[in-house]
Amino acid sequence: MGKRKRNLAVGKVEVPQGYFLKMAKHDYNSYMKALPREFYQNSIDAEAKTIYVDIDESKRSITVEDDGIGMSLDTLRHKLLVLGGSKKGEGATGAFGKAKELLFFSWEKYEIKTRSFICQGAGAHYTINKMPKAIDGTTCTIWLPEEEEVDAYVAHFQDVAALFETDVSIIINGEKFESRLNRGELVRTTDWAKVYVNAEATHAWYMHVRINGQWMFKKYTGGDIGRIVVELSKKSTTMLTSNRDGIKSEYSGQFDDLMKEIIVEREEMLRPKPVTVRELIKGTGKVKVNWDKIKKEVNDRIQDIAMNKGIYALGELTDFRVLMKEFTEVKALQMARLADSTNGTSLWDSVSSIALIGYKPDFIIDYVNTDEKEVRKFMKTRKATILAKCWTEVIRQVLLDIGWSGMFICGFTFDKDKKAAYLKEDSVPIILLNPHNVCKELPEIKPFINRAMLRRDLVLSACHEIAHMHTSYHDSSFVLEMQHIIIKTWQSELIYQKIINAAFRK
């Protein structure tokens, strides 16, 4: 038999004193703010109604006491005192199992009293004993090392308490702290968050992110644009990183887009949204654009024209010019055949009693409820019908010019600050024109007399809104996309002219 192999050494990984505090200073954006946040959140998850905080500068100690459900011995040993362990119920804000490194293991020593148990420890070492008398809830005490300034912790415990907005009372050194983070008005709602703005708040340089009313972290917004509060609506384990100082990668892109919207388009973001009404004028259905079908029909027709005229090479320049002229006319004729619609289900239950005489497809009107009388009066005019026809056909032609196929709905917006607008409902593009802002940049122009200016204004507005089908923001990529679309429309100048002239015919 061979000799049994001996181990050179047997042991366990040792964690030196000060390791956890050192790591906490690297892991958290502000470990001093994270400490009270994690204490408060733990107590709230334990169904506490009141949290008492006592900070004793002479003893260099911080004690957090709550009246929650406390912990069993199993939870204390195998969940709290195990790295990565957690036992949080449905709806809890915690459950990552990381906070304990900051709450207990980072300090000179710590003590946890819960139910009939007392745990005393330092770093990774601890002992658990029975207490002579059981208590309600949990009481935690930590002792700070000499290099930590105790009064700084007092300020952070107070500041974070004022950022929470829950039913739990937080009392620090005998003083009750109420939330001062007034959310203000709801301005945005997504499937993962609600965004509130208090426009009256001054010196508000940060966006505050909370979940269940519990403050998690803040982000610099780059200007005094009102106090912004983002209330996350999904679970913390779904949305937040393990240190709760940021958003997980699955949602970080959407969160960054929201930040960008606030910073780049802050005025639009923060403007209180008036009560708006969106009505559907029920017609034959959505407008359909089938570029592939039209392209084939046009190409077949061009080939027939070329063969009839004996044009077999593009080098025959004179005849080629004639061909291109007829090609444009053919394309215009095909446009007339494009007016087919699809009967679809209504996007809105409220169907307007307004009718656009002579206009067949579905049409949307979007207005502030206080303007209803004026809107309805305008929609009965000939100008409304002409603009509706022009706008729909211009949109359709721009989509054809860029080779797009699908369905869309046109309409009017009566938002005074908008020239046009793009939105999407059930994956259907909705492109709205403000009929009162047509050619507004050129007040000396009367668009219903100068049809050339009307045409140019509508085409540019259409290109602008269709560019928003690719990007939401007015950044460099948007400018490039819009320029690309505008160039594509140059080939159809004659068609746009025919569209405008046709709309004015009775």
Secondary structure, DSSP 8 states (H G I E B T S, - for coil): -------S--------TTHHHHHHHHHSS-HHHHHHHHHHHHHHHTT-SEEEEEEETTTTEEEEEE-S----HHHIIIIITSTT-----TT-S--SS-HHIIIIITSSEEEEEETTEEEEEETTEEEEEE-SS--SSEEEEEE--TTS-HHHHHHHHHHHHHH--SS-EEEETTEEE-------EEEEE-SSEEEEEETT--S--EEEEEETTEEEEEEE-SS---EEEEEE-S-HHHHB-TTSSSB-HHHHHHHHHHHHHHHHTHHHHHS----EEEEEE--S-EEEE-HHHHHHHHHHHHHHHHHHTT---TT-HHHHHHHHHHHHHHHHHHHHHT--EE----S-S-B-S---TT--S-EEEEEEGGGHHHHHHHHTSHHHHHHHHHHHHHHHHHHHHTT--EEEEEEEE--TT-SEEEEEETTEEEEEE-GGGTTTT-TT--TTT-HHHHHHHHHHHHHHHHHTTT-SS-SHHHHHHHHHHHHHHGGGHHHHHHHHHHHH--
